[in-house]
Amino acid sequence: MKLCNNIYMFYLIKILFIYLVILIITSCSNKEDKVLVEGANSEISSTVENETDEKINDNDIVIEDTLSESEKANKIFNEKLLEVGDRVFFDYDQARFKKEGIETLKRQARFLIENQNITVTIEGHCDARGTREYNLALGERRAYTVKSFLTSLGVDEDRISIISFGKEKLQSLENTEQAWAQSRTAVTIINP
C-alpha cells in the first residue's frame, strides 16, 4: 500500500511540474508579436487577444512595399547570381583563379548573356598579409583576370567594371590559412 502511495505521489508531482512549466511558458509569452517582412516598411504588428475577445479583422493588417521596381529587379538578379555563384578563389600571391572557378564563371557568363541589361563590377580581394599597395595591385590583377575570362565567353567588356579592395575589405577576419583562403577572391556584384 505504501508503494502505491509513493508511485501516486511521484506521478502527481510530475503532472504538477509539467502544468507549472506550461503555465510559466504561456504567462511569459509576449502579448504583442512583431513580424519583420523584407521589402516592407518597418514591421507588421499583431496582438494576441484573449479567447473571449473578438477576432482580428484581416483588413487591419497593412503591408507597404517601399522597394521601387528597379530595386525589386536588382534584388531578384542578385539572388540569381548567388545561385549561379558570385565568387572565385585564388591561391596565395596568384592572379589566376583556381580550376573550380571555371564552372562558376561559365555559369556567370550564361547568366549575364541571358540578362543583357545587367552591368557588374568585379571586386578583387586579397588576404591580410602583404603591404597595402601590393595587395591593391594584386586585387586588381585578380579582378581583371575574371573580367578577361567572362569577356572570352561572350560577355560585352563594357558591361564589366573592376575594382580592387586589396586587403581593405577582408572576407574573413581570422588569421588562419583557411580564413586567408576565403579572402583571396574575386566577387561579382550586380550594379544598381
Secondary structure by P-SEA (a helix, b strand, c coil): caaaaaaaaaaaaaaaaaaaaaaaaaaacccbbbbbbcccccbbbbbbccccccccccccbbbbbcccaaaaaaaaaaaaaaaaccccccccccccccccaaaaaaaaaaaaaacccbbbbbbbbbcccccaaaaaaaaaaaaaaaaaaaaaaccccccbbbbbccccccccccccaaaaaaacbbbbbbcc
